Amino acid sequence: MNMQKIVDLLFPVLLAAVAWLLGEITSFQNRLIAIESKIPILITEDGVPTDSPLSAAKRQELKDDIMEDIHDLQVRVKLMEERGK
């Protein structure tokens, strides 16, 4: 086969590959810009991750449950101490 024919056949494939690559780079750049724009929402200036409303509510619920359990244990200990006297 002639070298010129091979080059002529491969040129559209190479052109399509370069076009696809440029499209992917543009897509990647757009996704990166979108992520970078959301970083201030997710991380404070001190580098501490912020809480979402759902995780803050769950943490408060767990804290309330733990405080209730601690109160119940304190009452039980107090009753046991009084019975022991």
N, CA, C and O atoms as a Tinker XYZ file with bonds, in Angstrom:
   340  protein
     1  N      0.833000   -1.173000    0.000000    73     2
     2  CA     0.000000    0.000000    0.000000    64     1     3
     3  C      0.885000    1.246000    0.000000    63     2     4     5
     4  O      1.972000    1.257000    0.579000    81     3
     5  N      0.419000    2.242000   -0.630000    73     3     6
     6  CA     1.158000    3.488000   -0.763000    64     5     7
     7  C      1.097000    4.277000    0.550000    63     6     8     9
     8  O      0.048000    4.328000    1.193000    81     7
     9  N      2.192000    4.879000    0.942000    73     7    10
    10  CA     2.256000    5.658000    2.185000    64     9    11
    11  C      1.295000    6.845000    2.145000    63    10    12    13
    12  O      0.710000    7.199000    3.169000    81    11
    13  N      1.131000    7.452000    0.996000    73    11    14
    14  CA     0.213000    8.597000    0.854000    64    13    15
    15  C     -1.225000    8.167000    1.114000    63    14    16    17
    16  O     -1.987000    8.921000    1.720000    81    15
    17  N     -1.615000    6.974000    0.671000    73    15    18
    18  CA    -2.977000    6.469000    0.908000    64    17    19
    19  C     -3.209000    6.234000    2.398000    63    18    20    21
    20  O     -4.282000    6.532000    2.923000    81    19
    21  N     -2.195000    5.697000    3.072000    73    19    22
    22  CA    -2.322000    5.448000    4.516000    64    21    23
    23  C     -2.502000    6.772000    5.260000    63    22    24    25
    24  O     -3.341000    6.872000    6.154000    81    23
    25  N     -1.731000    7.771000    4.900000    73    23    26
    26  CA    -1.839000    9.089000    5.533000    64    25    27
    27  C     -3.207000    9.691000    5.234000    63    26    28    29
    28  O     -3.836000   10.273000    6.118000    81    27
    29  N     -3.669000    9.556000    3.995000    73    27    30
    30  CA    -4.986000   10.090000    3.629000    64    29    31
    31  C     -6.111000    9.401000    4.391000    63    30    32    33
    32  O     -7.104000   10.039000    4.739000    81    31
    33  N     -5.963000    8.097000    4.654000    73    31    34
    34  CA    -6.991000    7.352000    5.385000    64    33    35
    35  C     -6.961000    7.678000    6.881000    63    34    36    37
    36  O     -8.011000    7.720000    7.523000    81    35
    37  N     -5.793000    7.904000    7.431000    73    35    38
    38  CA    -5.671000    8.156000    8.864000    64    37    39
    39  C     -5.946000    9.610000    9.254000    63    38    40    41
    40  O     -6.244000    9.886000   10.416000    81    39
    41  N     -5.854000   10.524000    8.321000    73    39    42
    42  CA    -6.042000   11.929000    8.652000    64    41    43
    43  C     -7.418000   12.223000    9.268000    63    42    44    45
    44  O     -7.466000   12.917000   10.284000    81    43
    45  N     -8.552000   11.731000    8.711000    73    43    46
    46  CA    -9.844000   12.006000    9.359000    64    45    47
    47  C     -9.957000   11.393000   10.757000    63    46    48    49
    48  O    -10.582000   11.969000   11.647000    81    47
    49  N     -9.350000   10.230000   10.935000    73    47    50
    50  CA    -9.391000    9.584000   12.254000    64    49    51
    51  C     -8.611000   10.421000   13.265000    63    50    52    53
    52  O     -9.077000   10.641000   14.383000    81    51
    53  N     -7.448000   10.877000   12.880000    73    51    54
    54  CA    -6.642000   11.706000   13.778000    64    53    55
    55  C     -7.330000   13.037000   14.072000    63    54    56    57
    56  O     -7.289000   13.529000   15.199000    81    55
    57  N     -7.955000   13.607000   13.062000    73    55    58
    58  CA    -8.675000   14.859000   13.253000    64    57    59
    59  C     -9.841000   14.679000   14.226000    63    58    60    61
    60  O    -10.073000   15.525000   15.090000    81    59
    61  N    -10.577000   13.564000   14.079000    73    59    62
    62  CA   -11.689000   13.274000   14.992000    64    61    63
    63  C    -11.177000   13.040000   16.415000    63    62    64    65
    64  O    -11.812000   13.460000   17.382000    81    63
    65  N    -10.029000   12.368000   16.542000    73    63    66
    66  CA    -9.460000   12.118000   17.865000    64    65    67
    67  C     -9.043000   13.418000   18.542000    63    66    68    69
    68  O     -9.258000   13.589000   19.742000    81    67
    69  N     -8.459000   14.318000   17.796000    73    67    70
    70  CA    -8.058000   15.610000   18.353000    64    69    71
    71  C     -9.292000   16.421000   18.748000    63    70    72    73
    72  O     -9.295000   17.066000   19.796000    81    71
    73  N    -10.333000   16.394000   17.927000    73    71    74
    74  CA   -11.570000   17.114000   18.255000    64    73    75
    75  C    -12.203000   16.538000   19.517000    63    74    76    77
    76  O    -12.674000   17.286000   20.373000    81    75
    77  N    -12.215000   15.214000   19.637000    73    75    78
    78  CA   -12.775000   14.574000   20.839000    64    77    79
    79  C    -11.954000   14.964000   22.073000    63    78    80    81
    80  O    -12.515000   15.264000   23.127000    81    79
    81  N    -10.649000   14.958000   21.939000    73    79    82
    82  CA    -9.773000   15.314000   23.054000    64    81    83
    83  C    -10.005000   16.752000   23.506000    63    82    84    85
    84  O    -10.045000   17.023000   24.706000    81    83
    85  N    -10.158000   17.662000   22.570000    73    83    86
    86  CA   -10.433000   19.057000   22.932000    64    85    87
    87  C    -11.786000   19.185000   23.623000    63    86    88    89
    88  O    -11.931000   19.962000   24.567000    81    87
    89  N    -12.770000   18.432000   23.162000    73    87    90
    90  CA   -14.080000   18.440000   23.816000    64    89    91
    91  C    -14.016000   17.926000   25.233000    63    90    92    93
    92  O    -14.658000   18.478000   26.127000    81    91
    93  N    -13.240000   16.861000   25.452000    73    91    94
    94  CA   -13.088000   16.313000   26.800000    64    93    95
    95  C    -12.348000   17.278000   27.721000    63    94    96    97
    96  O    -12.688000   17.398000   28.898000    81    95
    97  N    -11.359000   17.951000   27.200000    73    95    98
    98  CA   -10.622000   18.933000   28.004000    64    97    99
    99  C    -11.549000   20.077000   28.409000    63    98   100   101
   100  O    -11.508000   20.539000   29.549000    81    99
   101  N    -12.374000   20.528000   27.486000    73    99   102
   102  CA   -13.331000   21.593000   27.796000    64   101   103
   103  C    -14.332000   21.133000   28.845000    63   102   104   105
   104  O    -14.654000   21.875000   29.773000    81   103
   105  N    -14.823000   19.904000   28.695000    73   103   106
   106  CA   -15.766000   19.352000   29.670000    64   105   107
   107  C    -15.121000   19.242000   31.050000    63   106   108   109
   108  O    -15.738000   19.583000   32.059000    81   107
   109  N    -13.884000   18.766000   31.088000    73   107   110
   110  CA   -13.170000   18.647000   32.357000    64   109   111
   111  C    -12.969000   20.006000   33.001000    63   110   112   113
   112  O    -13.116000   20.152000   34.215000    81   111
   113  N    -12.637000   20.991000   32.197000    73   111   114
   114  CA   -12.425000   22.338000   32.714000    64   113   115
   115  C    -13.734000   22.902000   33.289000    63   114   116   117
   116  O    -13.717000   23.544000   34.339000    81   115
   117  N    -14.848000   22.672000   32.621000    73   115   118
   118  CA   -16.136000   23.156000   33.124000    64   117   119
   119  C    -16.499000   22.484000   34.443000    63   118   120   121
   120  O    -17.000000   23.137000   35.358000    81   119
   121  N    -16.248000   21.183000   34.540000    73   119   122
   122  CA   -16.536000   20.481000   35.798000    64   121   123
   123  C    -15.645000   20.991000   36.913000    63   122   124   125
   124  O    -16.105000   21.145000   38.045000    81   123
   125  N    -14.381000   21.258000   36.621000    73   123   126
   126  CA   -13.446000   21.772000   37.618000    64   125   127
   127  C    -13.868000   23.155000   38.111000    63   126   128   129
   128  O    -13.791000   23.440000   39.306000    81   127
   129  N    -14.305000   23.997000   37.207000    73   127   130
   130  CA   -14.773000   25.335000   37.593000    64   129   131
   131  C    -16.000000   25.218000   38.487000    63   130   132   133
   132  O    -16.123000   25.952000   39.468000    81   131
   133  N    -16.914000   24.296000   38.156000    73   131   134
   134  CA   -18.111000   24.102000   38.977000    64   133   135
   135  C    -17.737000   23.636000   40.381000    63   134   136   137
   136  O    -18.315000   24.100000   41.364000    81   135
   137  N    -16.785000   22.732000   40.478000    73   135   138
   138  CA   -16.356000   22.233000   41.795000    64   137   139
   139  C    -15.671000   23.335000   42.590000    63   138   140   141
   140  O    -15.939000   23.503000   43.780000    81   139
   141  N    -14.799000   24.077000   41.947000    73   139   142
   142  CA   -14.093000   25.157000   42.646000    64   141   143
   143  C    -15.055000   26.238000   43.124000    63   142   144   145
   144  O    -14.808000   26.870000   44.151000    81   143
   145  N    -16.135000   26.457000   42.406000    73   143   146
   146  CA   -17.085000   27.475000   42.831000    64   145   147
   147  C    -17.867000   27.040000   44.066000    63   146   148   149
   148  O    -18.396000   27.882000   44.792000    81   147
   149  N    -17.946000   25.718000   44.313000    73   147   150
   150  CA   -18.686000   25.208000   45.474000    64   149   151
   151  C    -17.806000   25.019000   46.696000    63   150   152   153
   152  O    -18.330000   24.777000   47.784000    81   151
   153  N    -16.504000   25.117000   46.564000    73   151   154
   154  CA   -15.601000   24.882000   47.695000    64   153   155
   155  C    -15.866000   25.836000   48.861000    63   154   156   157
   156  O    -15.873000   25.379000   50.004000    81   155
   157  N    -16.088000   27.149000   48.636000    73   155   158
   158  CA   -16.348000   28.015000   49.796000    64   157   159
   159  C    -17.585000   27.614000   50.589000    63   158   160   161
   160  O    -17.684000   27.916000   51.779000    81   159
   161  N    -18.522000   26.942000   49.945000    73   159   162
   162  CA   -19.718000   26.483000   50.653000    64   161   163
   163  C    -19.383000   25.282000   51.529000    63   162   164   165
   164  O    -19.965000   25.121000   52.602000    81   163
   165  N    -18.462000   24.445000   51.092000    73   163   166
   166  CA   -18.154000   23.201000   51.779000    64   165   167
   167  C    -17.065000   23.330000   52.833000    63   166   168   169
   168  O    -17.051000   22.568000   53.800000    81   167
   169  N    -16.149000   24.287000   52.663000    73   167   170
   170  CA   -15.006000   24.417000   53.578000    64   169   171
   171  C    -14.866000   25.888000   53.982000    63   170   172   173
   172  O    -14.910000   26.782000   53.137000    81   171
   173  N    -14.696000   26.119000   55.281000    73   171   174
   174  CA   -14.529000   27.487000   55.766000    64   173   175
   175  C    -13.130000   27.987000   55.433000    63   174   176   177
   176  O    -12.292000   27.233000   54.937000    81   175
   177  N    -12.885000   29.264000   55.709000    73   175   178
   178  CA   -11.566000   29.849000   55.442000    64   177   179
   179  C    -10.481000   29.223000   56.305000    63   178   180   181
   180  O     -9.305000   29.245000   55.942000    81   179
   181  N    -10.878000   28.658000   57.458000    73   179   182
   182  CA    -9.918000   28.008000   58.347000    64   181   183
   183  C     -9.596000   26.586000   57.907000    63   182   184   185
   184  O     -8.752000   25.930000   58.517000    81   183
   185  N    -10.254000   26.100000   56.856000    73   183   186
   186  CA   -10.018000   24.743000   56.367000    64   185   187
   187  C    -10.875000   23.698000   57.047000    63   186   188   189
   188  O    -10.620000   22.502000   56.907000    81   187
   189  N    -11.894000   24.132000   57.786000    73   187   190
   190  CA   -12.770000   23.208000   58.488000    64   189   191
   191  C    -14.002000   22.932000   57.618000    63   190   192   193
   192  O    -14.633000   23.874000   57.139000    81   191
   193  N    -14.351000   21.666000   57.407000    73   191   194
   194  CA   -15.548000   21.368000   56.623000    64   193   195
   195  C    -16.801000   21.878000   57.329000    63   194   196   197
   196  O    -16.907000   21.797000   58.553000    81   195
   197  N    -17.735000   22.397000   56.563000    73   195   198
   198  CA   -18.987000   22.887000   57.133000    64   197   199
   199  C    -19.993000   21.755000   57.222000    63   198   200   201
   200  O    -19.899000   20.758000   56.506000    81   199
   201  N    -20.947000   21.927000   58.104000    73   199   202
   202  CA   -22.001000   20.931000   58.277000    64   201   203
   203  C    -23.140000   21.202000   57.321000    63   202   204   205
   204  O    -23.502000   22.350000   57.060000    81   203
   205  N    -23.690000   20.136000   56.813000    73   203   206
   206  CA   -24.924000   20.289000   56.058000    64   205   207
   207  C    -26.058000   20.335000   57.073000    63   206   208   209
   208  O    -25.891000   19.864000   58.198000    81   207
   209  N    -27.199000   20.887000   56.706000    73   207   210
   210  CA   -28.320000   20.924000   57.660000    64   209   211
   211  C    -28.729000   19.533000   58.125000    63   210   212   213
   212  O    -29.134000   19.364000   59.276000    81   211
   213  N    -28.632000   18.538000   57.256000    73   211   214
   214  CA   -29.020000   17.182000   57.645000    64   213   215
   215  C    -28.068000   16.605000   58.680000    63   214   216   217
   216  O    -28.515000   16.013000   59.663000    81   215
   217  N    -26.762000   16.765000   58.478000    73   215   218
   218  CA   -25.819000   16.196000   59.438000    64   217   219
   219  C    -25.873000   16.949000   60.765000    63   218   220   221
   220  O    -25.696000   16.339000   61.819000    81   219
   221  N    -26.111000   18.247000   60.737000    73   219   222
   222  CA   -26.232000   19.009000   61.979000    64   221   223
   223  C    -27.460000   18.562000   62.757000    63   222   224   225
   224  O    -27.405000   18.443000   63.981000    81   223
   225  N    -28.564000   18.313000   62.067000    73   223   226
   226  CA   -29.787000   17.852000   62.735000    64   225   227
   227  C    -29.583000   16.461000   63.317000    63   226   228   229
   228  O    -30.024000   16.191000   64.435000    81   227
   229  N    -28.929000   15.582000   62.585000    73   227   230
   230  CA   -28.660000   14.222000   63.082000    64   229   231
   231  C    -27.756000   14.271000   64.311000    63   230   232   233
   232  O    -27.989000   13.561000   65.289000    81   231
   233  N    -26.720000   15.116000   64.257000    73   231   234
   234  CA   -25.811000   15.233000   65.396000    64   233   235
   235  C    -26.540000   15.761000   66.622000    63   234   236   237
   236  O    -26.302000   15.284000   67.732000    81   235
   237  N    -27.423000   16.735000   66.441000    73   235   238
   238  CA   -28.192000   17.259000   67.563000    64   237   239
   239  C    -29.114000   16.186000   68.130000    63   238   240   241
   240  O    -29.278000   16.086000   69.345000    81   239
   241  N    -29.714000   15.390000   67.258000    73   239   242
   242  CA   -30.589000   14.306000   67.709000    64   241   243
   243  C    -29.797000   13.283000   68.524000    63   242   244   245
   244  O    -30.263000   12.828000   69.568000    81   243
   245  N    -28.601000   12.919000   68.052000    73   243   246
   246  CA   -27.763000   11.987000   68.802000    64   245   247
   247  C    -27.332000   12.578000   70.138000    63   246   248   249
   248  O    -27.297000   11.877000   71.149000    81   247
   249  N    -27.006000   13.858000   70.144000    73   247   250
   250  CA   -26.613000   14.518000   71.387000    64   249   251
   251  C    -27.762000   14.500000   72.392000    63   250   252   253
   252  O    -27.550000   14.238000   73.576000    81   251
   253  N    -28.977000   14.778000   71.924000    73   251   254
   254  CA   -30.144000   14.749000   72.810000    64   253   255
   255  C    -30.363000   13.349000   73.374000    63   254   256   257
   256  O    -30.668000   13.203000   74.557000    81   255
   257  N    -30.212000   12.318000   72.540000    73   255   258
   258  CA   -30.381000   10.940000   73.005000    64   257   259
   259  C    -29.330000   10.590000   74.057000    63   258   260   261
   260  O    -29.645000    9.956000   75.063000    81   259
   261  N    -28.096000   10.999000   73.828000    73   259   262
   262  CA   -27.023000   10.709000   74.779000    64   261   263
   263  C    -27.269000   11.436000   76.098000    63   262   264   265
   264  O    -27.072000   10.860000   77.168000    81   263
   265  N    -27.695000   12.690000   76.031000    73   263   266
   266  CA   -27.975000   13.436000   77.265000    64   265   267
   267  C    -29.115000   12.789000   78.051000    63   266   268   269
   268  O    -29.080000   12.740000   79.280000    81   267
   269  N    -30.116000   12.298000   77.340000    73   267   270
   270  CA   -31.234000   11.616000   78.014000    64   269   271
   271  C    -30.745000   10.337000   78.689000    63   270   272   273
   272  O    -31.140000   10.036000   79.815000    81   271
   273  N    -29.885000    9.582000   77.998000    73   271   274
   274  CA   -29.337000    8.354000   78.596000    64   273   275
   275  C    -28.475000    8.680000   79.812000    63   274   276   277
   276  O    -28.538000    7.972000   80.817000    81   275
   277  N    -27.679000    9.729000   79.737000    73   275   278
   278  CA   -26.852000   10.130000   80.881000    64   277   279
   279  C    -27.728000   10.518000   82.058000    63   278   280   281
   280  O    -27.428000   10.159000   83.197000    81   279
   281  N    -28.804000   11.245000   81.801000    73   279   282
   282  CA   -29.716000   11.643000   82.874000    64   281   283
   283  C    -30.341000   10.405000   83.518000    63   282   284   285
   284  O    -30.418000   10.316000   84.744000    81   283
   285  N    -30.787000    9.450000   82.698000    73   283   286
   286  CA   -31.371000    8.215000   83.234000    64   285   287
   287  C    -30.360000    7.465000   84.094000    63   286   288   289
   288  O    -30.713000    6.948000   85.154000    81   287
   289  N    -29.115000    7.401000   83.649000    73   287   290
   290  CA   -28.091000    6.710000   84.436000    64   289   291
   291  C    -27.819000    7.430000   85.752000    63   290   292   293
   292  O    -27.601000    6.785000   86.778000    81   291
   293  N    -27.829000    8.752000   85.730000    73   291   294
   294  CA   -27.618000    9.504000   86.966000    64   293   295
   295  C    -28.743000    9.238000   87.961000    63   294   296   297
   296  O    -28.494000    9.106000   89.159000    81   295
   297  N    -29.962000    9.160000   87.476000    73   295   298
   298  CA   -31.103000    8.874000   88.360000    64   297   299
   299  C    -30.964000    7.472000   88.939000    63   298   300   301
   300  O    -31.194000    7.269000   90.131000    81   299
   301  N    -30.593000    6.511000   88.113000    73   299   302
   302  CA   -30.445000    5.141000   88.598000    64   301   303
   303  C    -29.340000    5.044000   89.653000    63   302   304   305
   304  O    -29.512000    4.368000   90.667000    81   303
   305  N    -28.226000    5.704000   89.423000    73   303   306
   306  CA   -27.128000    5.682000   90.390000    64   305   307
   307  C    -27.579000    6.314000   91.696000    63   306   308   309
   308  O    -27.276000    5.810000   92.777000    81   307
   309  N    -28.298000    7.409000   91.590000    73   307   310
   310  CA   -28.781000    8.090000   92.798000    64   309   311
   311  C    -29.720000    7.176000   93.596000    63   310   312   313
   312  O    -29.635000    7.108000   94.823000    81   311
   313  N    -30.614000    6.475000   92.888000    73   311   314
   314  CA   -31.529000    5.536000   93.570000    64   313   315
   315  C    -30.762000    4.393000   94.216000    63   314   316   317
   316  O    -31.082000    3.982000   95.331000    81   315
   317  N    -29.748000    3.874000   93.519000    73   315   318
   318  CA   -28.967000    2.782000   94.082000    64   317   319
   319  C    -28.186000    3.242000   95.314000    63   318   320   321
   320  O    -28.045000    2.486000   96.275000    81   319
   321  N    -27.683000    4.469000   95.289000    73   319   322
   322  CA   -26.955000    5.009000   96.441000    64   321   323
   323  C    -27.883000    5.184000   97.622000    63   322   324   325
   324  O    -27.498000    4.912000   98.759000    81   323
   325  N    -29.109000    5.638000   97.369000    73   323   326
   326  CA   -30.066000    5.836000   98.463000    64   325   327
   327  C    -30.517000    4.505000   99.052000    63   326   328   329
   328  O    -30.725000    4.404000  100.261000    81   327
   329  N    -30.669000    3.487000   98.215000    73   327   330
   330  CA   -31.043000    2.163000   98.730000    64   329   331
   331  C    -29.917000    1.540000   99.544000    63   330   332   333
   332  O    -30.162000    0.775000  100.476000    81   331
   333  N    -28.700000    1.867000   99.190000    73   331   334
   334  CA   -27.555000    1.298000   99.894000    64   333   335
   335  C    -27.344000    1.908000  101.277000    63   334   336   337
   336  O    -26.646000    1.319000  102.102000    81   335
   337  N    -27.923000    3.061000  101.546000    73   335   338
   338  CA   -27.728000    3.726000  102.850000    64   337   339
   339  C    -28.496000    3.053000  103.894000    63   338   340
   340  O    -28.457000    3.468000  105.053000    81   339
